[in-house]
Amino acid sequence: MDLPKNVALTVLDCSYNKLVNLDLSKNHDIKEIDCSENKLKTLKLDGCYKLCELDCFGNELTTLNLAGMEALEDLDCKDNKLSSIDLTGCDELCGLYCDEGVKLIGYSGEVYHYQGDSINIRIQRCNNV
């Protein structure tokens, strides 16, 4: 499938494959992505401002920039190699699952619950719960 030419794409589930790179920067209407359990080293989401849900756990990502993703409500990025995540402007974020020790840039929520080695964070100001 040629994702850049499929600009009307709104939901993508490519989980449990062996993908190394995923570029969705031309898919501006995408709302849900499940690319979990691959071997992703890069995930390009520039311009995906309608994105509401991102499941990218179980990859090899070292960076994840979600700044300006104003519609993002749920993010599961645990089990990667992330040291930080830029969440600046992610005002609708209600569910965040990430590994302990990951620096959350632009985040001002509270830790709600711990699960194993991961943190389940619930932001108190959710409008869409």
N, CA and C atoms as a LAMMPS dump frame, in Angstrom:
ITEM: TIMESTEP
0
ITEM: NUMBER OF ATOMS
387
ITEM: BOX BOUNDS ff ff ff
-5.0000000000000000e+02 5.0000000000000000e+02
-5.0000000000000000e+02 5.0000000000000000e+02
-5.0000000000000000e+02 5.0000000000000000e+02
ITEM: ATOMS id mol type element x y z
1 1 1 N 0.841 -1.176 0
2 1 2 C 0 0 0
3 1 3 C 0.888 1.243 0
4 2 1 N 0.553 2.188 -0.83
5 2 2 C 1.303 3.439 -0.917
6 2 3 C 0.63 4.47 -0.019
7 3 1 N 1.097 4.602 1.201
8 3 2 C 0.442 5.469 2.171
9 3 3 C 0.444 6.946 1.785
10 4 1 N 1.528 7.509 1.239
11 4 2 C 1.487 8.922 0.87
12 4 3 C 0.429 9.256 -0.175
13 5 1 N 0.098 8.303 -1.047
14 5 2 C -0.924 8.55 -2.071
15 5 3 C -2.333 8.296 -1.542
16 6 1 N -2.435 7.697 -0.392
17 6 2 C -3.722 7.371 0.204
18 6 3 C -4.086 8.455 1.225
19 7 1 N -4.245 9.69 0.744
20 7 2 C -4.398 10.845 1.62
21 7 3 C -5.719 10.863 2.393
22 8 1 N -6.709 10.1 1.989
23 8 2 C -7.992 10.061 2.688
24 8 3 C -7.989 9.067 3.856
25 9 1 N -6.891 8.414 4.093
26 9 2 C -6.768 7.416 5.154
27 9 3 C -7.069 8.045 6.519
28 10 1 N -7.974 7.432 7.291
29 10 2 C -8.289 7.945 8.626
30 10 3 C -7.916 6.971 9.739
31 11 1 N -7.836 5.675 9.422
32 11 2 C -7.48 4.657 10.413
33 11 3 C -6.442 3.729 9.794
34 12 1 N -5.388 3.447 10.55
35 12 2 C -4.346 2.53 10.081
36 12 3 C -3.975 1.566 11.192
37 13 1 N -4.074 0.268 10.906
38 13 2 C -3.6 -0.761 11.818
39 13 3 C -2.573 -1.597 11.06
40 14 1 N -1.316 -1.36 11.374
41 14 2 C -0.222 -2.125 10.764
42 14 3 C 0.596 -2.788 11.865
43 15 1 N -0.077 -3.121 12.951
44 15 2 C 0.589 -3.725 14.105
45 15 3 C 1.06 -5.143 13.793
46 16 1 N 2.023 -5.597 14.589
47 16 2 C 2.548 -6.961 14.517
48 16 3 C 3.102 -7.312 13.135
49 17 1 N 3.93 -6.42 12.618
50 17 2 C 4.661 -6.66 11.385
51 17 3 C 6.153 -6.498 11.683
52 18 1 N 6.923 -6.223 10.683
53 18 2 C 8.357 -6.005 10.877
54 18 3 C 8.78 -4.67 10.284
55 19 1 N 7.887 -3.673 10.367
56 19 2 C 8.175 -2.356 9.811
57 19 3 C 9.294 -1.677 10.581
58 20 1 N 10.174 -0.999 9.852
59 20 2 C 11.285 -0.273 10.466
60 20 3 C 11.042 1.228 10.428
61 21 1 N 10.424 1.718 9.361
62 21 2 C 10.118 3.136 9.191
63 21 3 C 8.665 3.282 8.774
64 22 1 N 8.017 4.318 9.295
65 22 2 C 6.645 4.605 8.912
66 22 3 C 6.496 6.118 8.771
67 23 1 N 6.164 6.556 7.566
68 23 2 C 6.014 7.98 7.268
69 23 3 C 4.56 8.258 6.913
70 24 1 N 3.862 8.934 7.82
71 24 2 C 2.46 9.287 7.612
72 24 3 C 2.291 10.801 7.491
73 25 1 N 3.369 11.493 7.198
74 25 2 C 3.349 12.956 7.162
75 25 3 C 2.479 13.524 6.039
76 26 1 N 2.105 12.735 5.065
77 26 2 C 1.219 13.188 3.984
78 26 3 C -0.242 12.815 4.247
79 27 1 N -0.487 12.068 5.309
80 27 2 C -1.825 11.581 5.639
81 27 3 C -2.462 12.473 6.703
82 28 1 N -2.81 13.669 6.32
83 28 2 C -3.273 14.697 7.247
84 28 3 C -4.617 14.396 7.893
85 29 1 N -5.416 13.492 7.339
86 29 2 C -6.734 13.181 7.896
87 29 3 C -6.729 11.989 8.847
88 30 1 N -5.579 11.4 9.073
89 30 2 C -5.522 10.203 9.905
90 30 3 C -5.892 10.526 11.348
91 31 1 N -6.744 9.661 11.937
92 31 2 C -7.223 9.874 13.299
93 31 3 C -6.756 8.793 14.267
94 32 1 N -6.56 7.578 13.764
95 32 2 C -6.153 6.469 14.625
96 32 3 C -5.033 5.686 13.954
97 33 1 N -3.98 5.431 14.735
98 33 2 C -2.846 4.647 14.24
99 33 3 C -2.496 3.591 15.271
100 34 1 N -2.41 2.349 14.825
101 34 2 C -1.868 1.27 15.648
102 34 3 C -0.707 0.665 14.875
103 35 1 N 0.479 1.04 15.26
104 35 2 C 1.704 0.515 14.636
105 35 3 C 2.538 -0.206 15.683
106 36 1 N 1.872 -0.744 16.68
107 36 2 C 2.546 -1.417 17.78
108 36 3 C 3.173 -2.741 17.346
109 37 1 N 4.145 -3.158 18.147
110 37 2 C 4.819 -4.448 17.962
111 37 3 C 5.406 -4.628 16.569
112 38 1 N 6.158 -3.621 16.129
113 38 2 C 6.946 -3.696 14.905
114 38 3 C 8.405 -3.567 15.309
115 39 1 N 9.209 -3.039 14.441
116 39 2 C 10.615 -2.745 14.733
117 39 3 C 10.915 -1.296 14.373
118 40 1 N 9.907 -0.438 14.542
119 40 2 C 10.024 0.948 14.105
120 40 3 C 11.153 1.695 14.805
121 41 1 N 11.97 2.314 13.977
122 41 2 C 13.011 3.218 14.468
123 41 3 C 12.604 4.662 14.227
124 42 1 N 11.778 4.887 13.189
125 42 2 C 11.273 6.229 12.906
126 42 3 C 9.768 6.171 12.647
127 43 1 N 9.093 7.19 13.157
128 43 2 C 7.664 7.36 12.953
129 43 3 C 7.434 8.841 12.678
130 44 1 N 7.122 9.166 11.43
131 44 2 C 6.934 10.557 11.026
132 44 3 C 5.451 10.878 10.986
133 45 1 N 5.065 11.853 11.807
134 45 2 C 3.661 12.233 11.92
135 45 3 C 3.45 13.725 11.686
136 46 1 N 4.411 14.401 11.091
137 46 2 C 4.296 15.837 10.83
138 46 3 C 3.02 16.107 10.044
139 47 1 N 2.207 17.042 10.525
140 47 2 C 0.984 17.413 9.82
141 47 3 C -0.228 16.557 10.141
142 48 1 N -0.082 15.572 10.998
143 48 2 C -1.202 14.69 11.366
144 48 3 C -1.952 15.274 12.565
145 49 1 N -2.462 16.464 12.408
146 49 2 C -3.059 17.198 13.532
147 49 3 C -4.447 16.715 13.927
148 50 1 N -5.048 15.807 13.163
149 50 2 C -6.35 15.24 13.521
150 50 3 C -6.201 13.944 14.317
151 51 1 N -4.975 13.527 14.538
152 51 2 C -4.692 12.266 15.223
153 51 3 C -5.267 12.28 16.645
154 52 1 N -6.113 11.284 16.946
155 52 2 C -6.745 11.162 18.266
156 52 3 C -6.131 10.043 19.096
157 53 1 N -5.719 8.976 18.421
158 53 2 C -5.213 7.803 19.144
159 53 3 C -3.973 7.259 18.453
160 54 1 N -2.917 7.048 19.256
161 54 2 C -1.674 6.497 18.73
162 54 3 C -1.193 5.377 19.637
163 55 1 N -1.133 4.174 19.072
164 55 2 C -0.555 3.013 19.752
165 55 3 C 0.728 2.658 19.019
166 56 1 N 1.845 2.961 19.644
167 56 2 C 3.143 2.669 19.018
168 56 3 C 4.043 1.91 19.99
169 57 1 N 3.448 1.179 20.913
170 57 2 C 4.225 0.431 21.9
171 57 3 C 4.954 -0.746 21.249
172 58 1 N 6.018 -1.186 21.904
173 58 2 C 6.737 -2.361 21.437
174 58 3 C 7.536 -2.158 20.175
175 59 1 N 8.193 -1.013 20.044
176 59 2 C 9.039 -0.724 18.892
177 59 3 C 10.435 -0.345 19.368
178 60 1 N 11.187 0.298 18.514
179 60 2 C 12.544 0.725 18.847
180 60 3 C 12.694 2.237 18.683
181 61 1 N 11.599 2.971 18.901
182 61 2 C 11.615 4.418 18.738
183 61 3 C 12.502 5.068 19.806
184 62 1 N 13.323 6.014 19.369
185 62 2 C 14.158 6.772 20.301
186 62 3 C 13.652 8.198 20.469
187 63 1 N 12.848 8.678 19.514
188 63 2 C 12.251 10.008 19.608
189 63 3 C 10.783 9.931 19.199
190 64 1 N 10.004 10.823 19.795
191 64 2 C 8.587 10.925 19.454
192 64 3 C 8.162 12.364 19.71
193 65 1 N 7.923 13.097 18.625
194 65 2 C 7.519 14.491 18.737
195 65 3 C 6.051 14.604 18.362
196 66 1 N 5.231 14.89 19.35
197 66 2 C 3.798 15.017 19.136
198 66 3 C 3.322 16.446 19.4
199 67 1 N 4.252 17.38 19.445
200 67 2 C 3.916 18.781 19.706
201 67 3 C 2.891 19.278 18.696
202 68 1 N 1.872 19.95 19.194
203 68 2 C 0.843 20.513 18.327
204 68 3 C -0.266 19.559 17.941
205 69 1 N -0.202 18.324 18.405
206 69 2 C -1.254 17.345 18.102
207 69 3 C -2.427 17.596 19.044
208 70 1 N -3.161 18.641 18.765
209 70 2 C -4.213 19.125 19.662
210 70 3 C -5.358 18.144 19.852
211 71 1 N -5.602 17.251 18.919
212 71 2 C -6.708 16.301 19.013
213 71 3 C -6.32 15.009 19.735
214 72 1 N -5.042 14.82 20.013
215 72 2 C -4.561 13.566 20.603
216 72 3 C -5.169 13.344 21.985
217 73 1 N -5.858 12.203 22.136
218 73 2 C -6.511 11.856 23.393
219 73 3 C -5.83 10.69 24.091
220 74 1 N -5.357 9.705 23.333
221 74 2 C -4.753 8.505 23.908
222 74 3 C -3.429 8.194 23.223
223 75 1 N -2.412 7.915 24.047
224 75 2 C -1.085 7.579 23.544
225 75 3 C -0.527 6.422 24.347
226 76 1 N -0.159 5.354 23.661
227 76 2 C 0.511 4.211 24.287
228 76 3 C 1.848 4.038 23.583
229 77 1 N 2.916 4.43 24.257
230 77 2 C 4.25 4.376 23.659
231 77 3 C 5.233 3.62 24.543
232 78 1 N 4.718 2.756 25.4
233 78 2 C 5.609 1.999 26.281
234 78 3 C 6.433 0.982 25.478
235 79 1 N 7.462 0.471 26.102
236 79 2 C 8.331 -0.543 25.506
237 79 3 C 9.001 -0.069 24.22
238 80 1 N 9.574 1.133 24.281
239 80 2 C 10.395 1.694 23.22
240 80 3 C 11.733 2.085 23.842
241 81 1 N 12.494 2.879 23.144
242 81 2 C 13.784 3.368 23.647
243 81 3 C 13.74 4.89 23.8
244 82 1 N 12.583 5.397 24.191
245 82 2 C 12.365 6.836 24.293
246 82 3 C 13.016 7.405 25.555
247 83 1 N 13.629 8.577 25.406
248 83 2 C 14.12 9.292 26.576
249 83 3 C 13.226 10.487 26.882
250 84 1 N 12.518 10.998 25.854
251 84 2 C 11.591 12.109 26.052
252 84 3 C 10.499 12.074 24.991
253 85 1 N 9.377 12.745 25.308
254 85 2 C 8.258 12.896 24.379
255 85 3 C 7.799 14.34 24.478
256 86 1 N 7.705 15.02 23.338
257 86 2 C 7.215 16.397 23.333
258 86 3 C 5.704 16.373 23.169
259 87 1 N 4.994 16.774 24.222
260 87 2 C 3.533 16.781 24.239
261 87 3 C 2.987 18.208 24.295
262 88 1 N 3.797 19.172 23.935
263 88 2 C 3.383 20.565 23.961
264 88 3 C 2.161 20.768 23.077
265 89 1 N 1.102 21.328 23.646
266 89 2 C -0.119 21.601 22.882
267 89 3 C -1.082 20.436 22.792
268 90 1 N -0.766 19.317 23.414
269 90 2 C -1.661 18.152 23.398
270 90 3 C -2.689 18.3 24.521
271 91 1 N -3.545 19.273 24.38
272 91 2 C -4.457 19.643 25.449
273 91 3 C -5.602 18.667 25.668
274 92 1 N -5.889 17.801 24.72
275 92 2 C -6.981 16.836 24.853
276 92 3 C -6.499 15.492 25.393
277 93 1 N -5.203 15.35 25.644
278 93 2 C -4.626 14.079 26.076
279 93 3 C -5.225 13.627 27.407
280 94 1 N -5.842 12.442 27.391
281 94 2 C -6.484 11.885 28.585
282 94 3 C -5.8 10.604 29.06
283 95 1 N -5.235 9.836 28.153
284 95 2 C -4.589 8.578 28.503
285 95 3 C -3.186 8.537 27.949
286 96 1 N -2.208 8.309 28.829
287 96 2 C -0.811 8.25 28.405
288 96 3 C -0.142 7.075 29.087
289 97 1 N 0.374 6.173 28.291
290 97 2 C 1.072 4.997 28.791
291 97 3 C 2.496 5.053 28.264
292 98 1 N 3.459 5.183 29.172
293 98 2 C 4.857 5.239 28.743
294 98 3 C 5.738 4.614 29.813
295 99 1 N 6.979 4.355 29.446
296 99 2 C 7.913 3.743 30.376
297 99 3 C 8.341 4.745 31.438
298 100 1 N 8.652 4.235 32.593
299 100 2 C 9.156 5.05 33.677
300 100 3 C 10.461 5.717 33.256
301 101 1 N 10.644 6.96 33.627
302 101 2 C 11.877 7.674 33.329
303 101 3 C 11.85 8.481 32.049
304 102 1 N 10.798 8.368 31.26
305 102 2 C 10.684 9.148 30.028
306 102 3 C 10.324 10.582 30.398
307 103 1 N 11.093 11.539 29.889
308 103 2 C 10.834 12.953 30.157
309 103 3 C 9.658 13.406 29.295
310 104 1 N 8.652 13.983 29.943
311 104 2 C 7.443 14.435 29.254
312 104 3 C 7.506 15.951 29.118
313 105 1 N 7.785 16.427 27.919
314 105 2 C 7.918 17.859 27.652
315 105 3 C 6.534 18.439 27.367
316 106 1 N 6.208 19.564 28.019
317 106 2 C 4.924 20.21 27.802
318 106 3 C 3.773 19.513 28.489
319 107 1 N 4.069 18.677 29.456
320 107 2 C 3.07 17.9 30.175
321 107 3 C 2.933 18.44 31.592
322 108 1 N 1.703 18.627 32.045
323 108 2 C 1.507 19.142 33.402
324 108 3 C 0.461 18.332 34.173
325 109 1 N 0.198 17.117 33.754
326 109 2 C -0.79 16.274 34.425
327 109 3 C -0.216 15.592 35.646
328 110 1 N -1.017 14.74 36.237
329 110 2 C -0.616 14.013 37.432
330 110 3 C -0.557 12.521 37.144
331 111 1 N 0.299 11.814 37.877
332 111 2 C 0.359 10.358 37.758
333 111 3 C -0.828 9.786 38.524
334 112 1 N -1.595 8.949 37.835
335 112 2 C -2.812 8.38 38.416
336 112 3 C -2.603 6.962 38.933
337 113 1 N -1.832 6.145 38.188
338 113 2 C -1.726 4.731 38.528
339 113 3 C -0.444 4.158 37.946
340 114 1 N 0.231 3.309 38.686
341 114 2 C 1.414 2.605 38.194
342 114 3 C 1.015 1.193 37.796
343 115 1 N 1.546 0.712 36.681
344 115 2 C 1.322 -0.659 36.244
345 115 3 C 2.658 -1.262 35.854
346 116 1 N 3.192 -2.132 36.67
347 116 2 C 4.467 -2.773 36.37
348 116 3 C 5.575 -1.753 36.184
349 117 1 N 6.306 -1.877 35.096
350 117 2 C 7.4 -0.964 34.796
351 117 3 C 6.925 0.266 34.033
352 118 1 N 5.645 0.329 33.707
353 118 2 C 5.106 1.439 32.93
354 118 3 C 4.264 2.345 33.814
355 119 1 N 4.027 3.529 33.33
356 119 2 C 3.203 4.486 34.05
357 119 3 C 1.916 4.682 33.276
358 120 1 N 0.801 4.611 33.965
359 120 2 C -0.498 4.927 33.385
360 120 3 C -0.857 6.3 33.922
361 121 1 N -0.853 7.31 33.062
362 121 2 C -1.086 8.681 33.495
363 121 3 C -2.457 9.119 33.021
364 122 1 N -3.236 9.657 33.909
365 122 2 C -4.528 10.229 33.555
366 122 3 C -4.468 11.725 33.856
367 123 1 N -4.777 12.523 32.875
368 123 2 C -4.75 13.954 33.049
369 123 3 C -6.112 14.399 33.541
370 124 1 N -6.135 15.168 34.595
371 124 2 C -7.367 15.524 35.266
372 124 3 C -8.269 16.449 34.468
373 125 1 N -7.75 17.201 33.525
374 125 2 C -8.544 18.198 32.816
375 125 3 C -9.213 17.661 31.558
376 126 1 N -9.416 16.358 31.462
377 126 2 C -9.995 15.751 30.266
378 126 3 C -11.4 16.263 29.983
379 127 1 N -11.659 16.609 28.764
380 127 2 C -12.98 17.05 28.335
381 127 3 C -13.743 15.928 27.658
382 128 1 N -13.034 14.916 27.142
383 128 2 C -13.645 13.899 26.291
384 128 3 C -13.687 12.527 26.935
385 129 1 N -13.757 12.451 28.243
386 129 2 C -13.758 11.147 28.912
387 129 3 C -15.142 10.563 28.878
